[in-house]
Amino acid sequence: MLKQIKSITVVVPTKDRKDDLRKAINSIGTQLRKPDQFIVVDQSSEPIHENDLFMFQNLLGKECEFHYIYNTSVAGLVEAKHFGVLHSTGDIVCFLEDDIVLEPEYLSHIEASFLADPGMRGISGVVTNTPRSSRAYVVFHELFHRGIFADPRPRVYADCALRNTDSVQSILIRSAALSGGLSAWRKEVFERVPFDLARGFHMIEDIDFSIRVQREFGPCLYINPSARLAHNFALAGRDSFGRRESRKVREFITFYKKHRRDSWDTFWLAWLLLGIALATCASSIRYSTLKPLLGLFEGLVVGLRMK
């Protein structure tokens, strides 16, 4: 039996990416199925000009309820999502990054997926232009991301990126994790699975959230290859080379401490850290800098010290 979806809320956290945000909102405004509510949670150094806000409302249409939340005290991505959910009224809450461009039928495919499966709690689309979709990267990623760190997304994205848009089939793929910046959830999920605001997750917050949702609801997450978008990977607001490695290692260790259940999880953490170390060494050699290695060691120290 199909469960009616009355409204869809789109939440976009943003920070100092005004030009990218304009492109993202323009693609949302051209959706065949427009959102009923659109929320921007802005952590930028300066607020968006009123003229731009007026333009955004025009792009989205009068029937879309537009909310602009400017708050520099919001501490990072997870808290921005939390703020967005608090202000959302939709039956479905769709998170999008501020540097994406949606294909026109993206939200239509997301809505159709929820209508087709009342037991579905979350779904994501696919990134069609990921620079890390090479087979070598996918094999390396799958080799070292095992156990509680298993992540099927790179292979799914790589497969979908190789297809022509016309050949993509509407076959849902069950997944253990959804990408946070292109995920959609039934609103009821947030009533039983709150965001983790205490551990400082950013890079792997989506994996942590996906695991907790499935522990609460069972296998209920999917990827829809027909819901497609381009991710422009804006440089503004991203971590530096060394800081990125530090954050990655720290978050994986923190994730392990939160979710570990047996000795195998300890083995998979050590195995993953070995893979990260190998990739970091390769990056240091390639770019002739010690920053990635220094970041790796910093992340190890901080992560191991955290409770």
C-alpha positions as a Markdown table, in Angstrom:
| # | Residue | x | y | z |
|---|---|---|---|---|
| 1 | Met | 0.0 | 0.0 | 0.0 |
| 2 | Leu | 1.4 | 3.4 | -1.0 |
| 3 | Lys | 1.8 | 5.9 | 1.7 |
| 4 | Gln | 1.0 | 9.4 | 0.6 |
| 5 | Ile | 3.7 | 12.1 | 0.8 |
| 6 | Lys | 2.2 | 15.5 | 1.4 |
| 7 | Ser | 5.4 | 17.6 | 1.4 |
| 8 | Ile | 9.1 | 17.5 | 0.9 |
| 9 | Thr | 11.6 | 19.7 | 2.7 |
| 10 | Val | 15.0 | 20.4 | 1.3 |
| 11 | Val | 17.8 | 21.5 | 3.8 |
| 12 | Val | 21.0 | 23.0 | 2.5 |
| 13 | Pro | 23.8 | 23.8 | 5.0 |
| 14 | Thr | 26.2 | 26.4 | 3.6 |
| 15 | Lys | 29.3 | 28.3 | 4.6 |
| 16 | Asp | 31.1 | 30.9 | 2.4 |
| 17 | Arg | 30.0 | 29.5 | -0.9 |
| 18 | Lys | 27.6 | 32.1 | -2.3 |
| 19 | Asp | 28.3 | 31.4 | -6.0 |
| 20 | Asp | 28.0 | 27.7 | -5.6 |
| 21 | Leu | 24.8 | 28.1 | -3.6 |
| 22 | Arg | 23.2 | 30.1 | -6.4 |
| 23 | Lys | 23.9 | 27.3 | -8.8 |
| 24 | Ala | 22.5 | 24.7 | -6.4 |
| 25 | Ile | 19.3 | 26.7 | -5.8 |
| 26 | Asn | 18.9 | 27.3 | -9.5 |
| 27 | Ser | 18.9 | 23.5 | -10.2 |
| 28 | Ile | 16.4 | 23.0 | -7.3 |
| 29 | Gly | 14.2 | 25.7 | -8.8 |
| 30 | Thr | 14.1 | 23.8 | -12.1 |
| 31 | Gln | 13.0 | 20.5 | -10.6 |
| 32 | Leu | 10.0 | 18.8 | -12.2 |
| 33 | Arg | 8.9 | 18.1 | -8.6 |
| 34 | Lys | 9.7 | 21.3 | -6.6 |
| 35 | Pro | 10.2 | 21.1 | -2.8 |
| 36 | Asp | 7.4 | 22.4 | -0.6 |
| 37 | Gln | 9.8 | 23.9 | 1.9 |
| 38 | Phe | 13.4 | 25.0 | 1.4 |
| 39 | Ile | 15.7 | 25.7 | 4.3 |
| 40 | Val | 19.2 | 27.3 | 4.1 |
| 41 | Val | 21.3 | 27.0 | 7.3 |
| 42 | Asp | 24.1 | 29.6 | 6.7 |
| 43 | Gln | 27.3 | 29.6 | 8.8 |
| 44 | Ser | 29.1 | 32.1 | 6.6 |
| 45 | Ser | 31.2 | 35.1 | 7.8 |
| 46 | Glu | 28.6 | 37.4 | 6.2 |
| 47 | Pro | 24.8 | 36.9 | 5.5 |
| 48 | Ile | 23.4 | 36.6 | 2.0 |
| 49 | His | 22.2 | 39.9 | 0.6 |
| 50 | Glu | 18.5 | 40.5 | 0.6 |
| 51 | Asn | 18.5 | 40.8 | -3.2 |
| 52 | Asp | 19.8 | 37.2 | -3.5 |
| 53 | Leu | 17.3 | 35.9 | -1.0 |
| 54 | Phe | 14.5 | 37.5 | -3.1 |
| 55 | Met | 16.0 | 35.9 | -6.2 |
| 56 | Phe | 16.1 | 32.5 | -4.5 |
| 57 | Gln | 12.4 | 32.8 | -3.6 |
| 58 | Asn | 11.6 | 33.6 | -7.2 |
| 59 | Leu | 13.6 | 30.6 | -8.4 |
| 60 | Leu | 11.8 | 28.3 | -6.0 |
| 61 | Gly | 8.3 | 29.7 | -6.7 |
| 62 | Lys | 5.7 | 31.2 | -4.4 |
| 63 | Glu | 4.3 | 27.8 | -3.4 |
| 64 | Cys | 7.7 | 26.8 | -1.8 |
| 65 | Glu | 8.1 | 28.0 | 1.8 |
| 66 | Phe | 11.6 | 29.5 | 2.0 |
| 67 | His | 13.5 | 29.8 | 5.2 |
| 68 | Tyr | 16.9 | 31.4 | 5.5 |
| 69 | Ile | 18.6 | 30.7 | 8.9 |
| 70 | Tyr | 21.8 | 32.8 | 9.4 |
| 71 | Asn | 23.7 | 31.6 | 12.5 |
| 72 | Thr | 27.5 | 31.8 | 12.8 |
| 73 | Ser | 27.3 | 30.0 | 16.2 |
| 74 | Val | 26.2 | 26.8 | 14.4 |
| 75 | Ala | 29.2 | 24.4 | 14.9 |
| 76 | Gly | 29.7 | 22.5 | 11.7 |
| 77 | Leu | 27.7 | 20.3 | 9.3 |
| 78 | Val | 25.9 | 18.0 | 11.8 |
| 79 | Glu | 24.6 | 20.9 | 13.9 |
| 80 | Ala | 23.4 | 22.7 | 10.7 |
| 81 | Lys | 21.5 | 19.6 | 9.7 |
| 82 | His | 20.0 | 19.5 | 13.2 |
| 83 | Phe | 18.8 | 23.1 | 12.9 |
| 84 | Gly | 17.3 | 22.3 | 9.5 |
| 85 | Val | 15.3 | 19.4 | 10.9 |
| 86 | Leu | 14.0 | 21.5 | 13.8 |
| 87 | His | 12.5 | 23.9 | 11.3 |
| 88 | Ser | 11.3 | 21.3 | 8.8 |
| 89 | Thr | 7.6 | 20.5 | 8.2 |
| 90 | Gly | 7.9 | 18.0 | 5.3 |
| 91 | Asp | 7.1 | 14.3 | 5.5 |
| 92 | Ile | 10.4 | 13.8 | 3.7 |
| 93 | Val | 13.6 | 15.7 | 4.6 |
| 94 | Cys | 16.2 | 15.9 | 1.8 |
| 95 | Phe | 19.7 | 17.1 | 2.6 |
| 96 | Leu | 21.8 | 18.6 | -0.2 |
| 97 | Glu | 25.2 | 20.1 | -0.2 |
| 98 | Asp | 25.7 | 23.7 | -1.4 |
| 99 | Asp | 27.9 | 22.9 | -4.3 |
| 100 | Ile | 25.7 | 20.4 | -6.2 |
| 101 | Val | 23.7 | 20.7 | -9.4 |
| 102 | Leu | 20.7 | 18.4 | -9.6 |
| 103 | Glu | 19.3 | 16.8 | -12.8 |
| 104 | Pro | 15.7 | 18.0 | -13.3 |
| 105 | Glu | 14.0 | 14.7 | -12.2 |
| 106 | Tyr | 16.1 | 14.3 | -9.0 |
| 107 | Leu | 13.3 | 15.0 | -6.5 |
| 108 | Ser | 10.8 | 13.2 | -8.6 |
| 109 | His | 12.8 | 10.0 | -8.3 |
| 110 | Ile | 13.3 | 10.5 | -4.6 |
| 111 | Glu | 9.6 | 10.9 | -4.0 |
| 112 | Ala | 8.7 | 7.9 | -6.2 |
| 113 | Ser | 11.1 | 5.7 | -4.2 |
| 114 | Phe | 9.4 | 6.5 | -0.9 |
| 115 | Leu | 5.9 | 6.0 | -2.5 |
| 116 | Ala | 6.9 | 2.6 | -3.8 |
| 117 | Asp | 8.2 | 1.3 | -0.5 |
| 118 | Pro | 6.5 | 2.4 | 2.7 |
| 119 | Gly | 9.2 | 0.5 | 4.7 |
| 120 | Met | 12.0 | 2.7 | 3.3 |
| 121 | Arg | 13.4 | 5.1 | 5.8 |
| 122 | Gly | 16.1 | 6.7 | 3.8 |
| 123 | Ile | 17.4 | 7.0 | 0.2 |
| 124 | Ser | 20.1 | 8.8 | -1.7 |
| 125 | Gly | 20.8 | 9.6 | -5.3 |
| 126 | Val | 24.2 | 9.2 | -7.0 |
| 127 | Val | 27.1 | 11.5 | -7.9 |
| 128 | Thr | 27.8 | 11.4 | -11.6 |
| 129 | Asn | 31.1 | 13.3 | -11.8 |
| 130 | Thr | 33.0 | 12.0 | -8.8 |
| 131 | Pro | 36.8 | 12.3 | -9.5 |
| 132 | Arg | 37.4 | 9.2 | -7.4 |
| 133 | Ser | 35.4 | 6.8 | -9.5 |
| 134 | Ser | 38.4 | 4.9 | -11.0 |
| 135 | Arg | 38.4 | 1.1 | -10.6 |
| 136 | Ala | 41.7 | 1.3 | -8.8 |
| 137 | Tyr | 40.3 | 3.6 | -6.1 |
| 138 | Val | 37.2 | 1.4 | -5.7 |
| 139 | Val | 39.2 | -1.7 | -5.3 |
| 140 | Phe | 41.6 | 0.0 | -2.8 |
| 141 | His | 38.6 | 1.4 | -0.9 |
| 142 | Glu | 36.8 | -1.9 | -0.6 |
| 143 | Leu | 40.0 | -3.7 | 0.4 |
| 144 | Phe | 40.6 | -1.6 | 3.5 |
| 145 | His | 37.0 | -0.5 | 4.4 |
| 146 | Arg | 35.8 | -3.7 | 6.0 |
| 147 | Gly | 33.6 | -4.8 | 8.9 |
| 148 | Ile | 31.9 | -1.8 | 10.6 |
| 149 | Phe | 33.7 | 0.5 | 8.2 |
| 150 | Ala | 32.3 | -1.2 | 5.0 |
| 151 | Asp | 31.1 | 1.4 | 2.6 |
| 152 | Pro | 29.5 | 0.3 | -0.8 |
| 153 | Arg | 29.0 | 3.8 | -2.1 |
| 154 | Pro | 32.2 | 4.3 | -4.2 |
| 155 | Arg | 31.4 | 1.2 | -6.3 |
| 156 | Val | 27.8 | 2.2 | -6.8 |
| 157 | Tyr | 28.8 | 5.7 | -7.9 |
| 158 | Ala | 31.6 | 4.4 | -10.1 |
| 159 | Asp | 29.1 | 2.0 | -11.9 |
| 160 | Cys | 26.5 | 4.8 | -12.3 |
| 161 | Ala | 29.0 | 7.3 | -13.5 |
| 162 | Leu | 29.9 | 5.0 | -16.4 |
| 163 | Arg | 26.4 | 4.7 | -17.6 |
| 164 | Asn | 24.6 | 7.0 | -20.0 |
| 165 | Thr | 21.7 | 8.9 | -18.4 |
| 166 | Asp | 19.3 | 7.2 | -20.8 |
| 167 | Ser | 20.4 | 3.7 | -19.8 |
| 168 | Val | 20.0 | 4.2 | -16.1 |
| 169 | Gln | 17.3 | 1.9 | -14.7 |
| 170 | Ser | 15.0 | 2.7 | -11.8 |
| 171 | Ile | 16.3 | -0.3 | -9.7 |
| 172 | Leu | 16.8 | 0.6 | -6.1 |
| 173 | Ile | 20.1 | -0.7 | -4.5 |
| 174 | Arg | 20.0 | -1.6 | -0.8 |
| 175 | Ser | 22.9 | 0.1 | 0.9 |
| 176 | Ala | 24.5 | 0.0 | 4.4 |
| 177 | Ala | 25.2 | 3.8 | 4.2 |
| 178 | Leu | 23.8 | 6.9 | 2.5 |
| 179 | Ser | 25.8 | 10.0 | 1.6 |
| 180 | Gly | 24.7 | 12.8 | 3.8 |
| 181 | Gly | 24.9 | 15.5 | 1.2 |
| 182 | Leu | 22.4 | 13.8 | -1.1 |
| 183 | Ser | 20.2 | 11.8 | 1.3 |
| 184 | Ala | 16.5 | 12.0 | 2.0 |
| 185 | Trp | 14.7 | 10.6 | 5.1 |
| 186 | Arg | 11.2 | 10.1 | 6.4 |
| 187 | Lys | 10.7 | 12.8 | 9.1 |
| 188 | Glu | 9.9 | 10.1 | 11.6 |
| 189 | Val | 13.5 | 8.9 | 11.5 |
| 190 | Phe | 14.7 | 12.0 | 13.4 |
| 191 | Glu | 12.1 | 11.5 | 16.2 |
| 192 | Arg | 13.9 | 8.2 | 17.1 |
| 193 | Val | 17.4 | 8.7 | 15.8 |
| 194 | Pro | 18.9 | 12.1 | 16.8 |
| 195 | Phe | 22.1 | 13.5 | 15.3 |
| 196 | Asp | 25.2 | 13.0 | 17.3 |
| 197 | Leu | 26.2 | 16.5 | 18.2 |
| 198 | Ala | 28.8 | 15.5 | 20.8 |
| 199 | Arg | 31.6 | 13.7 | 18.9 |
| 200 | Gly | 32.5 | 16.2 | 16.2 |
| 201 | Phe | 31.7 | 14.0 | 13.2 |
| 202 | His | 31.9 | 15.6 | 9.8 |
| 203 | Met | 33.5 | 13.3 | 7.2 |
| 204 | Ile | 31.8 | 10.1 | 8.4 |
| 205 | Glu | 28.7 | 11.5 | 10.1 |
| 206 | Asp | 26.6 | 10.0 | 7.3 |
| 207 | Ile | 27.9 | 6.5 | 8.0 |
| 208 | Asp | 27.4 | 6.9 | 11.7 |
| 209 | Phe | 23.8 | 8.1 | 11.2 |
| 210 | Ser | 23.0 | 5.3 | 8.7 |
| 211 | Ile | 24.2 | 2.6 | 11.1 |
| 212 | Arg | 22.1 | 4.0 | 13.9 |
| 213 | Val | 19.0 | 4.2 | 11.7 |
| 214 | Gln | 19.3 | 0.6 | 10.7 |
| 215 | Arg | 19.7 | -0.5 | 14.3 |
| 216 | Glu | 16.5 | 1.2 | 15.0 |
| 217 | Phe | 14.4 | 0.3 | 11.9 |
| 218 | Gly | 16.3 | -2.7 | 10.3 |
| 219 | Pro | 17.5 | -2.8 | 6.7 |
| 220 | Cys | 15.7 | 0.2 | 5.2 |
| 221 | Leu | 18.2 | 2.3 | 3.2 |
| 222 | Tyr | 18.6 | 2.5 | -0.6 |
| 223 | Ile | 20.3 | 4.2 | -3.4 |
| 224 | Asn | 18.4 | 5.2 | -6.5 |
| 225 | Pro | 20.7 | 5.4 | -9.6 |
| 226 | Ser | 18.0 | 7.4 | -11.4 |
| 227 | Ala | 18.3 | 10.3 | -9.0 |
| 228 | Arg | 21.4 | 12.0 | -10.3 |
| 229 | Leu | 23.4 | 15.1 | -9.5 |
| 230 | Ala | 26.8 | 16.6 | -10.2 |
| 231 | His | 29.0 | 17.6 | -7.2 |
| 232 | Asn | 31.3 | 20.5 | -8.0 |
| 233 | Phe | 33.6 | 19.9 | -5.0 |
| 234 | Ala | 34.0 | 23.6 | -4.1 |
| 235 | Leu | 37.4 | 24.4 | -2.5 |
| 236 | Ala | 36.0 | 27.1 | -0.2 |
| 237 | Gly | 35.4 | 25.9 | 3.3 |
| 238 | Arg | 37.3 | 22.6 | 2.9 |
| 239 | Asp | 40.0 | 21.4 | 5.2 |
| 240 | Ser | 43.7 | 21.8 | 4.2 |
| 241 | Phe | 45.6 | 18.7 | 3.1 |
| 242 | Gly | 47.0 | 17.9 | 6.6 |
| 243 | Arg | 43.9 | 18.9 | 8.5 |
| 244 | Arg | 41.8 | 16.6 | 6.3 |
| 245 | Glu | 44.0 | 13.6 | 7.1 |
| 246 | Ser | 43.9 | 14.5 | 10.8 |
| 247 | Arg | 40.1 | 14.8 | 10.8 |
| 248 | Lys | 39.7 | 11.5 | 8.9 |
| 249 | Val | 41.8 | 9.4 | 11.3 |
| 250 | Arg | 40.3 | 11.0 | 14.4 |
| 251 | Glu | 36.8 | 10.4 | 13.2 |
| 252 | Phe | 37.4 | 6.8 | 12.3 |
| 253 | Ile | 38.9 | 6.1 | 15.7 |
| 254 | Thr | 36.0 | 7.9 | 17.4 |
| 255 | Phe | 33.6 | 6.0 | 15.2 |
| 256 | Tyr | 35.3 | 2.7 | 16.3 |
| 257 | Lys | 35.0 | 3.6 | 19.9 |
| 258 | Lys | 31.3 | 4.3 | 19.6 |
| 259 | His | 30.3 | 1.3 | 17.5 |
| 260 | Arg | 32.8 | -1.5 | 18.3 |
| 261 | Arg | 31.3 | -4.8 | 19.4 |
| 262 | Asp | 34.0 | -7.5 | 19.3 |
| 263 | Ser | 37.7 | -8.0 | 18.6 |
| 264 | Trp | 37.1 | -8.2 | 14.9 |
| 265 | Asp | 36.2 | -4.5 | 15.0 |
| 266 | Thr | 39.6 | -3.7 | 16.5 |
| 267 | Phe | 41.3 | -5.7 | 13.7 |
| 268 | Trp | 39.3 | -3.8 | 11.0 |
| 269 | Leu | 40.3 | -0.5 | 12.6 |
| 270 | Ala | 43.9 | -1.4 | 12.4 |
| 271 | Trp | 43.5 | -2.6 | 8.9 |
| 272 | Leu | 41.7 | 0.6 | 7.9 |
| 273 | Leu | 44.4 | 2.8 | 9.5 |
| 274 | Leu | 47.0 | 0.8 | 7.5 |
| 275 | Gly | 45.2 | 1.6 | 4.3 |
| 276 | Ile | 45.0 | 5.3 | 5.2 |
| 277 | Ala | 48.7 | 5.4 | 6.1 |
| 278 | Leu | 49.6 | 3.9 | 2.7 |
| 279 | Ala | 47.4 | 6.4 | 0.9 |
| 280 | Thr | 48.8 | 9.2 | 3.0 |
| 281 | Cys | 52.4 | 8.2 | 2.2 |
| 282 | Ala | 51.6 | 8.1 | -1.5 |
| 283 | Ser | 50.1 | 11.7 | -1.3 |
| 284 | Ser | 53.1 | 13.0 | 0.6 |
| 285 | Ile | 55.4 | 11.6 | -2.1 |
| 286 | Arg | 53.2 | 12.8 | -4.9 |
| 287 | Tyr | 52.9 | 16.4 | -3.7 |
| 288 | Ser | 56.3 | 16.6 | -2.0 |
| 289 | Thr | 54.9 | 17.6 | 1.4 |
| 290 | Leu | 54.9 | 16.1 | 4.9 |
| 291 | Lys | 51.6 | 17.8 | 5.8 |
| 292 | Pro | 49.4 | 14.7 | 5.1 |
| 293 | Leu | 51.8 | 12.5 | 7.3 |
| 294 | Leu | 51.8 | 15.1 | 10.1 |
| 295 | Gly | 48.0 | 15.3 | 9.9 |
| 296 | Leu | 47.8 | 11.5 | 10.1 |
| 297 | Phe | 49.9 | 11.4 | 13.3 |
| 298 | Glu | 48.0 | 14.3 | 14.8 |
| 299 | Gly | 44.7 | 12.4 | 14.1 |
| 300 | Leu | 46.1 | 9.3 | 15.7 |
| 301 | Val | 47.1 | 11.1 | 18.9 |
| 302 | Val | 43.8 | 13.0 | 19.3 |
| 303 | Gly | 41.7 | 10.1 | 18.4 |
| 304 | Leu | 43.3 | 7.7 | 20.8 |
| 305 | Arg | 43.1 | 10.2 | 23.6 |
| 306 | Met | 39.4 | 10.8 | 23.1 |
| 307 | Lys | 37.0 | 8.8 | 25.2 |
